[in-house]
Structures are given as structure tokens and as C-alpha cells.
Amino acid sequence: MKLTILLDNNTLIDRYFYGEPGVSYFIELEDMNILFDAGYSDAFIRNAQKMNISLRNIDTIVISHGHIDHTWGLYDLIKLYTEATIENINYNKPQLMAHPLAFKHKQISDKEEIGSILTEEKLAKHFHMTLSKEPVWITDKLVFLGEIERTNHFENKKPIGKTQYNAKEVDDYLLDDSALAYKSTKGLVIITGCSHAGICNIIEYAKKVCQEDRIFDIVGGFHLLDPTEELLKYTTEYIEQRNINQMHAGHCTDLKSKIALSKAVTIKEMGVGLVLKYS
């Protein structure tokens, strides 16, 4: 599996790409092209063009959860496909995979919308929709985890704004937050967006779904932005006890958290343009 960082908060030095508070990764596996998240703007498309990566040949798009910094770029991807149609340029109509709640309305206040600006109905006109709470195997080695089981006592304790559920406005605990897991020869590679479900919960669920205890790498955001001392303590202790080989901590992981985690595991540099390969 080859994973290229198309978008992250950070960019690598001496590489002239665009960064923004968002996530988008391009995954190549078994003749399949998979896009994981679409960022906030068209920055991931511009970066892909600079890297000579065609986003007209995507087979599957996976959305980690429904927040703006992971979904709003879908609007620009639809523009790319529409312009291709006008210019008679061939492109795939990809599968769009997410949790069933990913495209519900989300907001912090009456003035701050933080969810997808495109509804499920609108997206279905442009993509083959696969919305699932259950794990979905994209290949025999790569799985979309669906709804993450939340089994520990320290993660995901506070809601982030409100969302719509069964026609009612409720506190949003991001039940739609999911991740990918890849079964490499050296153990699992877990790919996350923001880890609102809790990075430790995600690890445990990935191990359960894949029936594999070895963790080789974790790539993505860990939702450790000014975390409480309790959350950071328990997370660091958990990571230290699991004998994880390395972590690429990006997006929503602050410096304080990276320093704390580095005492428990090897923390690798993360940024736009990074290419990771796993056998």
C-alpha cells in the first residue's frame, strides 16, 4: 500500500504545496485508487496536480466523519468531474463510503455550521453511495471500520455542537467518526481523520475487526488539541502499553500531545507531500 499525504495542517520543508486545517490522503492498493477525506477547499486537488496524481481515476472515496475540514472539498471534486464532462475527459464515478450519519447537519451555533454543505441526496447524484455502520472490506487487506465501539472511560466525553438524529436536534458525540485499517505484513496500519471516537477506542476496534494485535503505524489526527491532563495521561499510558511501532501524528494533534506521546512511541514527521509505503 502506498499512502500520499495530499492535505494536512503542515507541509514539508522545501516542498511547495498548499496546507490547510484539513485532511486528505491518496491511497494506492491492488490497482485501486482510494481518496481518504477531501479537506476544506480545493487545496487537495491543487496538491494532487502538483504531484502528478489524477483524481479523475478514484475508485473509492472514504469520509472519516462529517466535519467541514474533511467534507467541504467534495464540492470542488464534483466541480472537477463536471468540468471533465464538459471537456469530454473520461473519469470514474467513484464509490463514496461513510457512516450513515456523516452527512447530517452539524452546527456549533446558529451562525457556525460545521457539517457537510452537501446532503446525502445531492452526493448520491455524483457518487455511488455506501453508508454503513458495520465494517466494510474494500480489499481483503483494507477495511473501513464503520461505527467505532467506545469501550474506555476517558475518551469522547464531551459533545461537539449539535446534529440531527431521528428528526431531532441532539448533542453530537460524532458517532459517524471512523477510520481505515490495513493489514500489513508487520501489523496494522490505522488511518484516521480526527479520531473523535478516541484514538485508543479506534485502535482496539481495529484490532478486533482485523483479528490482529500488532500495530505497525497510525497515520492521521488524534483529536488531542489542548486535551485535559487526564485524557493525555490515559492516552499516553495506553499507547505505551501496546508496543506500537510508530505514529505519524498530524492534523488535530498539538505540540504538547506529540511531546507526551513521543515518550511512549516513536513520533514521525507528518506533512503534505509525505509518501508512506507498506508491504
C-alpha positions in Angstrom: 0.0 0.0 0.0 1.2 3.5 -0.9 -0.2 6.4 1.0 0.4 10.0 -0.1 -0.5 13.0 2.1 -2.4 15.4 -0.2 -3.5 17.6 2.6 -2.6 18.3 6.2 -2.2 21.3 8.5 1.6 21.1 7.9 3.6 21.0 4.7 7.2 19.6 4.4 10.1 22.0 4.0 11.3 22.7 0.5 8.2 21.2 -1.0 5.8 23.8 -2.4 2.4 22.5 -1.6 -0.7 24.0 0.0 -1.6 23.4 3.6 -4.9 24.0 5.5 -6.6 22.7 8.6 -7.9 19.6 7.0 -7.2 16.0 5.9 -6.9 14.3 2.5 -4.8 11.2 1.7 -4.4 9.3 -1.6 -4.0 5.5 -1.2 -2.9 3.2 -4.0 -3.6 -0.5 -3.3 -4.1 -3.5 -5.5 -4.8 -1.5 -8.7 -7.3 0.6 -6.7 -7.1 4.4 -6.1 -8.7 5.5 -2.8 -9.2 9.0 -1.5 -9.5 9.4 2.3 -11.2 12.6 3.1 -11.4 15.7 0.9 -10.3 18.6 3.1 -11.9 22.0 3.4 -11.2 23.5 -0.1 -9.7 22.6 -3.4 -6.2 22.6 -1.9 -6.0 18.8 -2.1 -6.8 18.9 -5.8 -4.1 21.5 -6.5 -1.6 19.5 -4.5 -2.5 16.3 -6.3 -2.0 18.1 -9.6 1.5 19.2 -8.5 2.3 15.6 -7.5 1.0 14.3 -10.9 -1.8 12.4 -9.2 -5.0 12.2 -11.2 -8.2 12.4 -9.1 -10.3 11.5 -12.1 -9.4 7.8 -11.6 -10.6 7.3 -8.0 -12.4 4.1 -7.3 -13.5 4.8 -3.7 -13.7 7.9 -1.5 -13.8 7.3 2.2 -15.0 10.0 4.5 -13.8 9.7 8.1 -16.6 11.9 9.5 -18.8 14.8 8.5 -17.0 17.9 9.7 -16.1 20.7 7.3 -12.4 20.1 7.2 -13.0 16.6 5.8 -16.0 17.1 3.5 -16.2 20.5 2.0 -13.6 19.6 -0.6 -16.2 17.2 -2.1 -17.8 20.3 -3.7 -14.6 21.0 -5.6 -14.2 17.4 -6.6 -17.7 17.5 -8.1 -16.6 20.6 -10.0 -13.6 18.7 -11.3 -15.8 15.9 -12.6 -18.3 18.4 -14.1 -15.6 20.2 -16.0 -14.2 16.9 -17.2 -17.7 16.1 -18.6 -17.8 19.4 -20.4 -14.4 18.9 -21.9 -15.1 15.2 -22.8 -12.4 13.9 -20.4 -13.0 10.5 -19.0 -13.3 10.0 -15.3 -14.6 7.3 -12.9 -17.7 7.8 -10.9 -16.4 6.6 -7.5 -18.0 4.9 -4.6 -18.4 7.3 -1.6 -18.1 5.4 1.7 -19.0 6.8 5.1 -21.1 6.3 8.3 -24.8 6.9 7.7 -24.7 10.0 10.0 -21.8 11.6 8.2 -23.8 14.0 6.1 -26.3 15.1 8.6 -26.5 18.7 9.6 -23.9 19.7 12.2 -23.5 23.1 13.9 -21.9 24.8 16.9 -24.3 27.7 17.0 -26.9 29.3 14.8 -24.1 31.1 12.9 -21.5 28.4 12.7 -22.2 25.4 10.5 -19.5 22.7 10.8 -21.0 19.8 8.9 -21.1 18.8 5.2 -22.6 21.5 2.9 -23.7 18.7 0.5 -26.6 16.5 1.6 -26.7 12.7 1.1 -29.3 13.2 -1.6 -27.1 15.6 -3.6 -24.0 13.5 -3.2 -25.9 10.4 -4.4 -26.3 12.2 -7.8 -22.5 12.2 -8.2 -21.2 9.1 -6.4 -22.2 5.5 -5.7 -23.1 5.8 -2.0 -22.1 3.1 0.5 -23.2 4.2 4.0 -22.5 1.7 6.7 -22.3 1.4 10.5 -20.7 -2.0 10.0 -17.1 -2.6 8.8 -16.8 -2.8 5.0 -13.8 -4.6 3.5 -12.6 -2.5 0.5 -10.0 -5.2 -0.3 -9.0 -8.3 1.6 -6.4 -6.2 3.4 -8.1 -2.8 3.8 -11.2 -2.2 5.9 -13.5 0.8 6.6 -14.2 0.3 10.3 -17.8 1.8 10.4 -19.1 2.9 13.8 -16.3 2.6 16.4 -17.1 0.8 19.6 -16.4 3.1 22.6 -15.2 1.0 25.4 -12.9 3.1 27.6 -13.7 5.6 30.3 -11.6 8.6 29.2 -12.3 9.4 25.5 -15.1 11.2 23.7 -16.8 12.5 26.9 -17.9 15.9 25.5 -20.1 16.6 22.5 -19.1 19.0 19.7 -22.1 21.1 18.9 -25.4 19.6 17.7 -26.5 17.3 15.0 -29.8 15.9 13.6 -30.7 12.4 14.7 -34.2 10.8 14.1 -35.5 14.3 13.1 -34.4 15.8 16.4 -31.5 18.1 17.4 -29.1 16.3 19.7 -25.7 16.7 21.2 -23.1 15.5 18.7 -20.7 12.8 20.0 -19.6 12.1 16.5 -20.9 8.6 16.1 -20.0 9.0 12.4 -16.3 9.2 13.2 -14.5 6.2 11.6 -11.1 5.1 10.2 -9.4 2.7 7.9 -7.2 -0.3 8.9 -4.7 -2.0 6.6 -3.3 -5.5 7.3 0.4 -5.2 6.5 2.9 -7.9 6.9 4.3 -6.1 10.0 0.9 -5.4 11.7 -2.0 -3.0 11.3 -1.6 0.4 9.7 -4.5 2.6 11.1 -5.5 5.7 9.1 -7.6 8.3 10.9 -9.2 11.7 10.2 -9.7 13.3 13.6 -10.2 10.3 15.9 -13.3 11.9 17.6 -14.2 8.4 18.7 -10.9 8.3 20.6 -7.7 7.1 19.2 -7.5 4.3 21.8 -11.0 3.2 21.0 -10.1 3.1 17.3 -7.0 1.0 17.9 -9.0 -1.5 20.0 -11.8 -1.8 17.4 -9.4 -2.1 14.5 -7.6 -5.0 16.4 -11.0 -6.6 16.9 -12.2 -6.3 13.3 -8.9 -7.4 11.8 -8.1 -10.0 14.4 -4.6 -8.6 14.7 -2.9 -7.3 17.8 0.2 -5.9 16.2 0.2 -2.2 15.4 2.8 -1.1 12.9 1.8 2.5 12.3 -1.0 5.0 12.9 -1.4 7.9 10.5 -3.6 10.9 11.0 -5.2 13.2 13.5 -5.7 12.0 17.1 -8.0 14.8 18.4 -5.6 15.9 21.1 -5.9 19.6 20.9 -5.3 21.1 24.4 -6.5 17.8 26.0 -7.2 17.5 29.7 -4.4 16.2 31.8 -6.5 13.1 32.4 -7.1 12.4 28.8 -3.4 12.9 27.8 -2.2 10.7 30.7 -4.5 7.8 30.0 -3.9 8.0 26.2 -0.1 8.1 26.7 -0.3 5.1 29.1 -2.4 3.2 26.7 -0.1 3.8 23.8 3.0 2.9 25.9 1.4 -0.5 26.9 0.5 -1.5 23.3 4.0 -1.8 21.9 3.1 0.3 18.8 5.9 0.6 16.3 5.4 4.3 15.3 2.8 7.0 14.8 2.5 9.8 12.2 0.7 12.4 14.3 -0.9 15.2 12.2 -3.9 17.5 11.7 -5.6 17.8 15.1 -2.7 16.7 17.4 -1.0 19.7 19.2 2.7 20.0 20.1 2.1 19.3 23.8 0.4 16.0 22.9 3.1 15.0 20.4 5.8 15.6 23.0 3.9 13.5 25.6 3.2 10.7 23.0 6.9 10.7 22.0 7.8 9.4 25.4 5.7 6.3 24.7 6.2 5.7 21.0 8.2 6.9 18.0 6.5 10.0 16.5 7.3 10.6 12.8 7.2 13.8 10.8 3.9 14.4 9.0 3.0 16.8 6.3 1.8 17.4 2.7 3.9 15.6 0.2 4.9 12.7 2.5 4.7 9.3 0.9 4.5 6.1 3.0 4.8 2.6 1.7 3.7 -0.6 3.5 4.0 -4.2 2.4 
